[in-house]
Amino acid sequence: AVGWRGGANMQRRTIGAATARAWSAWLLLAALAPRGAYAPWQVAETEKRLILEVTFETSKDYEITSPYAVRGWNTTEGHMRLTVPSRAARHGGEFGLAVRVDRAFDKNFHAQFSLPHFMPRVAHSAYQLTFWAKMLGPSSATPEVTFMDVDENYDWVGGAPVALSGEWQHIAMQPVSTFPKHKNHEIGIAFLVGSVQAEYHFDDIQLMELDVPSPPPPAPPPPPNVLLWCDGEGGPNPKHGPWGSWPWAVVSEGKTGAMSWDLSSAAAAHDGTYGYELRVAQTFDKDWYAMLTLPPFLVTDHQRVYSLTFWAKASANPKPRPHIAFQDEDNDYAYIDGAYLQLSAIWHKYTVQLVVPRALRGHNVITNLLLGSYTGTYYFDEFKVSNAEHVQPPPLPPSPPPSPPPNVLLRFDAEAYEIGAVNSQAWAEGKMHVVPQSQLARHAGEYGLLIEVERPFEVDWHAQVSFRPFSPPDVHHGFVLSFWARASTEGGAAGGAPKLVFHDADDSYVTLKKAVVPLTEDWSMFQVDLALPPHRAGHRVVVAFWVGEARGTYCVDDVEVTMTLPFEPPPPSPPGSRRPPSPAPSPAPGVLQLLLFEAGDEDVSSETLAPNGTWAVSIPDARAAHEGAKGLYVEVTRPWGVAQLAQLLLPRYVPHADRETLLHIAFYAKVEKLRATDPDPSVTVAFVDLHQNDALIAIEEVPLTFDWQLHYVVIDLKREHVGHSIRPYLYLGRHAGIYAFDEIEYKEIPIEDGMEWIQSAPERIQAHRMASFELSFLDRDGWPIDYGAASVRLVRHDFPFGVSLQTRREAGLSSRDHQWLLRAAAAHFWTGTLQTQLQWSHYEPAPGQVQDARAATEELLRWAAENRWLPLSASLFDGGHSDAGHWSNNVACKELTAHLHERVLRDLRSFGGAFGRYEVWKDSLRWRDWVERCGESLMHSAYSWAAQAAPQAELCTSESGILSSLTLTPAEAYHNSLWDLRARGVPVQAIGVQAHFDGEVDASTVKHRLDVLRELRMPVYITELTISGLDPAQQAYELEKFLRIAFSHEAVAGITLGQLWDDPRTTAAGANGPGLYTAGKQPKPGAERVDSLWRGEWHTEVTHEMTSRGREAGLLPLEAFYGTYAYELRHGEQLCAGEVELRREATVQPTRWQPHPPRATLVTVQCDWKGHWRYPIWATPALIASASVGCLFACYRKRAELTAKTPARARPGLGGRKSETRRQHQPLRTVEPVDEVSI
């Protein structure tokens, strides 16, 4: 915003007699205007209090029934429309206020919107209004902000006009004071916007109450001989005394260009706290159309030298050269003198001297810094005008050098060196010295150009030496740069090879051509040619040497640019020497067509649908050749703004296979911007079914680069497309640029039909999710129990099937509703994911403020453990996207890295092993806020730190738009990204895929995307599964379809539903959301389908009578899903019950198909039962009888022996000890060796 100072002598005019009178009237009006709003100013926190804040994020700011809402009013001669909340007008949050004036009003106040009223409570107070705003439409507009006393018939209290531009600005208005008569009155604030047809965006409006400050002390007297001093330290209303005031910025109204400024910028401070910052985003036709104007100084003595000194720098590449102009304020702003200054990226002190004639004695001289010709950010500070020195008579001017020949456009002769002929620029990390006239660097004359790199730079272009621009008269001739040079560097031959670069001085110094110059220690002559494309006509060219790569000394002399005849292609070969053209290579297997553009246009045509753009298409053209001789060349000089308004029609493709196929279109492409400030060009690839009235099948935007890159787009063609003509299009109407395409390849890949694949799901589920088991129950003695009845029932799958959870603190529900939600989750699922609770913006809203979030998370973890759920998972980061206002988005990269490291180690260690999986970085392909600001290494480090803090957890990625896209490109891009992460050693262990469907689930699409990710050989977790846009019955059908696809796919390791309940706070009345329960907490058909699958079809429950016969003696055989089972063995009053884990064998990989193990897995269960006496199962009555006879016979023989040893009179005794026979346990059967698991 612009600050104006009043007074009759404060009119301002720009340079030039032709524009002086027009500017005089405009500046007079600006001088008489009230003081405007300034950029934000630093005020101590103890001196201000927030009393009103309007962010448009909640309904209280815009709902018509709210007493705090923003309201609009207008008369009838124009038309104004307010859109609130508006995503297009957001700045910091999700919404803002858009005000569109479609038809202008007679007066500004005829269209306005007002803020909620406030009421002063003290007799004297001051109020400062701050807000973010921008304007779309005309080059400039000046709405007004007014404070009015509502209780006194809307009497005016204060206000100011506000100058807006097309870029977001943070406006801090001058404080408005209230007096005793305003105490306890309602004060209203209105924005008056009616006089200009435009669209305004407003956001984050705040009203601060300030303490009324005491009057400042008087300013000290000025130093001797100092006529002007401005250092930015006085704030928006400085008090520098009678000799100084505040500089201001001026932009010519209605001129093409863009400049914004902050005249109280901390970033522009050189030695103090504040300075002057100006940003030229788009150049103006004349430099004086945008300028910084200093206050006037008085010429008191014409015999003195008036020296203007100041500190300055500029962040632009290459260097801006502002024009410093002195004008006579008392003589219709007549031009006195001026100078051009070359600014660099580091602070330098500059001095410009002015000698005035006697006639100007007693006149006021104003100083203008003209900035309109160069884009960049300018920083100025400490302006001073003094007249301490006296004028000395100037020396005689040197003789002019001889004029160069007409074809010489640039000549650097060190003997006739002029200031400005050579310019240098160096970054701060290295050190370079440049001597324009050095005898050490001479080649043929007396002097040469000496460049000494004392300390090397990080990259070569951080140290540049450039020559004065030259102006090519046309683009039809060629240009040759010739020079003599030598070098002596530490790097030897490699280090002595600087780059010679041609820049377009009128297009942000974009690089036109680079050439490596192999310098040696001996003098050598070099020549580099240059040809200019037509769109560079009339542009100036700068020649620069990039020498920052190595330490050394470079000598350059006799630099000259000459114009030559137009460059022509090489002459044809003599007759008889030409070889016959080689036949076109045969296409690779599966390739249907290959467009090489070597002999013709390959049936490629072009068309435009509107006359508001211009382009040129050339087929074939040597300028667009990739590897061959020709390609497809397109030059869009004036874009249409809409991609499909300029089309390239590629040859048609007709699928003939009676099945679903993939059409793979691959091509090489590159692009060159016409201007460096143009947006990055892209090509939109579209596929149209000509048999269906040009119905659009798929469309995808492909970003292009300046060098050749291979791009591809893959689409699914269903059976209904068989026999249809499919036309691929390249849309190029959106951006200007020079496009080149070559080697366009059509490839057909047959694929399996999705519904047929679903029909075979049971076989895959049985092969991948089930196995054969044998349960053996043992008694206390370790013998198998072969009697009783046994039963086994699946309690929980080993496959994690979960739902997204929220803590009560995050959900904002009552205790009753939250408990119901948890009970409903426990009824259908056995794990869950915290999608937002552990996201940094939710978990740590302020640095170190994690206690509440940690307590709520631990409470939910305890609930999950009590319900015996599998370990939960959580999402940690989203690249700073979801909450732009979070404090982590307002710190430098170094601080962000340190805070992120601290956060990962602190929080993951605090939870120990409670979480089984972490989604470390969510949507890294779409949300790249932090990556683009701080680099890929930040994301890589987050994974490494997570692996260090939670080594037991599985670390995975998470991306959206992979399963539901019309083309395969997102899935393949995700595949390539994960492959790159693993190649870099990033500890990514699993793949997360967000599954959001708006309508039906395409089985083929889902299956093919999962097949692409399967190639990575990592488990895939389906997260945030939601199906919306259907009635409840259709939703249940599509949900069952997706569950069958995912559960039967070998790569999928888990599924999580994104929403359990259609929360009435976020679901429209009567709408069917993606949850399993309605807003009234009634189950939908989808809940029944889920239970029928997991509790019915995919459930195992077996009852078996134990037997002692056959191979199954003492065993319970079953085909079962992997998971946790409850078992029960009963015999009479005896009971053996518990749980047993039936797990996948360690040798079976979860991402590869494995057949059933050749033998069942034996699992033993120990029961606390007393053992039984028993005969072996092979005993038969005959064997028992034989054994008994044998025992009797043995007893008879023993009796005979004893009788023989006894005297005849002694009879055998009948009272001897009774013999006992010990019965030993025998195994019930012989069992083949099996894999045994003991419990």
QUIWO-V840137 format. One record per residue. NEAR is the number of other ideal C-beta (glycine too) atoms within 8 Angstrom. Layout:
BEGIN
near->NEAR
near->NEAR
END
This chain:
BEGIN
near->10
near->8
near->11
near->12
near->10
near->7
near->6
near->4
near->7
near->9
near->9
near->12
near->10
near->14
near->11
near->9
near->4
near->4
near->11
near->13
near->6
near->7
near->12
near->12
near->8
near->9
near->12
near->9
near->8
near->10
near->13
near->6
near->8
near->7
near->9
near->14
near->11
near->13
near->13
near->8
near->9
near->6
near->9
near->6
near->5
near->3
near->8
near->11
near->5
near->9
near->8
near->10
near->7
near->12
near->11
near->15
near->8
near->5
near->6
near->8
near->15
near->12
near->8
near->6
near->4
near->10
near->4
near->7
near->12
near->14
near->7
near->11
near->7
near->12
near->8
near->4
near->7
near->15
near->7
near->14
near->7
near->11
near->10
near->12
near->11
near->13
near->8
near->8
near->13
near->12
near->10
near->9
near->13
near->6
near->12
near->16
near->16
near->13
near->16
near->10
near->17
near->8
near->8
near->8
near->15
near->8
near->7
near->12
near->9
near->12
near->15
near->14
near->12
near->11
near->11
near->9
near->8
near->10
near->8
near->12
near->6
near->6
near->6
near->8
near->12
near->11
near->16
near->14
near->13
near->12
near->11
near->12
near->13
near->12
near->14
near->8
near->8
near->8
near->6
near->10
near->10
near->9
near->13
near->12
near->15
near->11
near->12
near->12
near->13
near->10
near->5
near->8
near->4
near->8
near->7
near->9
near->12
near->8
near->10
near->12
near->10
near->14
near->10
near->12
near->10
near->6
near->8
near->8
near->12
near->9
near->12
near->11
near->13
near->11
near->8
near->13
near->9
near->12
near->7
near->6
near->6
near->10
near->10
near->5
near->12
near->9
near->16
near->11
near->12
near->12
near->12
near->12
near->15
near->17
near->8
near->12
near->8
near->11
near->10
near->16
near->17
near->12
near->17
near->10
near->13
near->11
near->15
near->13
near->10
near->13
near->6
near->7
near->7
near->3
near->3
near->6
near->3
near->4
near->7
near->5
near->4
near->10
near->5
near->5
near->7
near->11
near->12
near->12
near->12
near->14
near->10
near->15
near->8
near->9
near->8
near->10
near->8
near->11
near->7
near->10
near->9
near->3
near->10
near->11
near->8
near->12
near->12
near->11
near->13
near->11
near->10
near->12
near->7
near->4
near->11
near->6
near->13
near->9
near->14
near->10
near->11
near->10
near->15
near->11
near->14
near->8
near->7
near->14
near->12
near->10
near->6
near->11
near->7
near->11
near->16
near->14
near->13
near->14
near->10
near->17
near->8
near->9
near->8
near->15
near->7
near->9
near->12
near->15
near->13
near->15
near->14
near->15
near->12
near->13
near->10
near->9
near->12
near->9
near->13
near->8
near->7
near->9
near->5
near->11
near->10
near->15
near->13
near->13
near->10
near->11
near->12
near->13
near->12
near->14
near->7
near->10
near->4
near->11
near->11
near->11
near->10
near->13
near->12
near->14
near->13
near->11
near->14
near->12
near->11
near->5
near->7
near->7
near->14
near->7
near->10
near->11
near->8
near->10
near->7
near->9
near->10
near->8
near->12
near->10
near->8
near->8
near->8
near->9
near->7
near->9
near->7
near->10
near->8
near->12
near->7
near->10
near->5
near->5
near->4
near->12
near->10
near->6
near->11
near->11
near->17
near->13
near->13
near->14
near->13
near->14
near->15
near->16
near->10
near->12
near->10
near->10
near->10
near->16
near->16
near->13
near->16
near->12
near->14
near->10
near->14
near->10
near->12
near->7
near->7
near->6
near->8
near->4
near->4
near->3
near->4
near->3
near->3
near->4
near->3
near->4
near->6
near->4
near->3
near->6
near->4
near->4
near->7
near->11
near->10
near->12
near->8
near->11
near->9
near->16
near->8
near->6
near->11
near->5
near->4
near->8
near->9
near->13
near->10
near->9
near->10
near->14
near->11
near->6
near->7
near->15
near->7
near->14
near->8
near->11
near->9
near->10
near->7
near->13
near->7
near->7
near->14
near->12
near->10
near->6
near->11
near->6
near->12
near->14
near->16
near->13
near->14
near->11
near->17
near->8
near->8
near->8
near->15
near->7
near->7
near->11
near->9
near->12
near->15
near->14
near->12
near->13
near->12
near->8
near->8
near->10
near->7
near->12
near->5
near->6
near->9
near->4
near->11
near->11
near->15
near->11
near->15
near->11
near->11
near->12
near->13
near->12
near->13
near->7
near->11
near->7
near->11
near->7
near->8
near->7
near->12
near->17
near->10
near->14
near->12
near->15
near->13
near->14
near->14
near->15
near->11
near->6
near->11
near->8
near->11
near->10
near->8
near->10
near->8
near->8
near->8
near->8
near->11
near->7
near->11
near->9
near->6
near->5
near->8
near->9
near->7
near->10
near->7
near->9
near->10
near->12
near->7
near->12
near->7
near->6
near->8
near->11
near->8
near->4
near->11
near->9
near->16
near->13
near->15
near->13
near->15
near->13
near->14
near->17
near->11
near->11
near->10
near->14
near->10
near->16
near->16
near->12
near->15
near->11
near->14
near->11
near->14
near->10
near->11
near->10
near->6
near->6
near->7
near->5
near->4
near->3
near->3
near->4
near->4
near->5
near->4
near->4
near->5
near->7
near->3
near->4
near->4
near->4
near->4
near->7
near->5
near->3
near->8
near->4
near->3
near->7
near->10
near->8
near->9
near->11
near->11
near->9
near->16
near->8
near->3
near->6
near->8
near->10
near->5
near->13
near->7
near->10
near->6
near->12
near->7
near->8
near->4
near->7
near->14
near->6
near->12
near->7
near->9
near->10
near->11
near->13
near->12
near->9
near->8
near->16
near->11
near->10
near->5
near->11
near->5
near->10
near->16
near->16
near->13
near->15
near->10
near->16
near->9
near->9
near->9
near->12
near->8
near->8
near->10
near->11
near->14
near->14
near->14
near->13
near->9
near->11
near->9
near->7
near->12
near->8
near->13
near->6
near->8
near->5
near->9
near->12
near->12
near->13
near->14
near->12
near->14
near->10
near->12
near->11
near->14
near->12
near->12
near->7
near->12
near->9
near->9
near->9
near->7
near->10
near->4
near->7
near->13
near->10
near->12
near->14
near->14
near->12
near->14
near->11
near->13
near->10
near->6
near->7
near->3
near->7
near->7
near->9
near->11
near->10
near->9
near->11
near->9
near->11
near->6
near->13
near->7
near->6
near->5
near->7
near->9
near->7
near->10
near->10
near->12
near->11
near->12
near->13
near->12
near->7
near->8
near->4
near->11
near->10
near->7
near->11
near->9
near->16
near->11
near->10
near->13
near->11
near->15
near->15
near->15
near->12
near->11
near->11
near->12
near->12
near->16
near->14
near->12
near->16
near->13
near->13
near->13
near->13
near->11
near->12
near->8
near->8
near->11
near->9
near->10
near->14
near->7
near->8
near->13
near->12
near->6
near->9
near->12
near->7
near->7
near->12
near->12
near->9
near->10
near->10
near->9
near->10
near->12
near->11
near->13
near->13
near->14
near->12
near->15
near->11
near->13
near->7
near->6
near->5
near->9
near->11
near->15
near->9
near->7
near->10
near->10
near->15
near->10
near->15
near->10
near->12
near->8
near->9
near->12
near->10
near->12
near->11
near->11
near->17
near->11
near->14
near->11
near->9
near->13
near->10
near->8
near->10
near->9
near->4
near->8
near->5
near->7
near->6
near->8
near->11
near->8
near->9
near->12
near->9
near->8
near->13
near->12
near->9
near->5
near->12
near->11
near->10
near->15
near->14
near->15
near->16
near->10
near->9
near->16
near->12
near->13
near->11
near->10
near->10
near->12
near->11
near->6
near->6
near->6
near->5
near->8
near->10
near->6
near->8
near->14
near->11
near->8
near->13
near->14
near->9
near->10
near->13
near->11
near->8
near->9
near->11
near->9
near->6
near->7
near->6
near->13
near->9
near->10
near->17
near->16
near->12
near->15
near->14
near->12
near->11
near->14
near->12
near->8
near->5
near->7
near->9
near->6
near->11
near->7
near->11
near->10
near->5
near->8
near->5
near->9
near->6
near->8
near->13
near->11
near->8
near->11
near->15
near->10
near->8
near->10
near->13
near->11
near->9
near->12
near->13
near->9
near->7
near->12
near->5
near->9
near->8
near->13
near->10
near->13
near->15
near->15
near->11
near->13
near->14
near->12
near->13
near->9
near->8
near->10
near->9
near->11
near->11
near->12
near->5
near->6
near->9
near->6
near->6
near->7
near->14
near->12
near->11
near->11
near->14
near->15
near->10
near->12
near->16
near->10
near->7
near->9
near->12
near->5
near->5
near->12
near->9
near->13
near->14
near->14
near->13
near->15
near->9
near->8
near->13
near->11
near->10
near->11
near->8
near->10
near->13
near->11
near->12
near->14
near->11
near->9
near->13
near->12
near->8
near->10
near->14
near->9
near->8
near->12
near->10
near->6
near->7
near->5
near->9
near->9
near->12
near->8
near->14
near->13
near->13
near->15
near->13
near->14
near->10
near->13
near->6
near->5
near->7
near->10
near->9
near->12
near->14
near->12
near->15
near->13
near->13
near->13
near->16
near->9
near->11
near->17
near->12
near->7
near->10
near->6
near->11
near->13
near->15
near->16
near->11
near->14
near->12
near->12
near->11
near->12
near->10
near->5
near->11
near->6
near->10
near->7
near->9
near->16
near->13
near->9
near->13
near->12
near->10
near->11
near->14
near->11
near->11
near->17
near->12
near->13
near->12
near->12
near->10
near->11
near->13
near->10
near->12
near->14
near->18
near->13
near->13
near->10
near->12
near->11
near->13
near->9
near->7
near->4
near->5
near->10
near->4
near->5
near->3
near->7
near->8
near->11
near->9
near->11
near->12
near->12
near->9
near->9
near->4
near->8
near->6
near->7
near->13
near->9
near->11
near->11
near->10
near->12
near->12
near->10
near->8
near->12
near->10
near->6
near->8
near->5
near->10
near->9
near->12
near->8
near->10
near->6
near->10
near->6
near->14
near->9
near->9
near->6
near->6
near->6
near->8
near->13
near->13
near->10
near->12
near->9
near->12
near->8
near->14
near->13
near->12
near->14
near->11
near->14
near->10
near->15
near->10
near->15
near->10
near->9
near->4
near->3
near->8
near->7
near->14
near->7
near->7
near->8
near->12
near->7
near->14
near->6
near->8
near->9
near->4
near->4
near->7
near->6
near->8
near->9
near->7
near->7
near->7
near->5
near->6
near->10
near->3
near->8
near->9
near->14
near->11
near->13
near->12
near->14
near->7
near->10
near->5
near->10
near->5
near->8
near->6
near->3
near->5
near->6
near->8
near->9
near->4
near->7
near->6
near->5
near->6
near->8
near->10
near->8
near->8
near->8
near->8
near->8
near->8
near->8
near->8
near->8
near->8
near->8
near->8
near->8
near->8
near->9
near->8
near->8
near->9
near->8
near->6
near->5
near->8
near->4
near->4
near->3
near->6
near->3
near->8
near->5
near->4
near->3
near->5
near->3
near->4
near->4
near->4
near->4
near->4
near->5
near->4
near->8
near->6
near->6
near->11
near->9
near->4
near->6
near->5
near->3
near->10
near->8
near->7
near->8
near->5
near->7
END
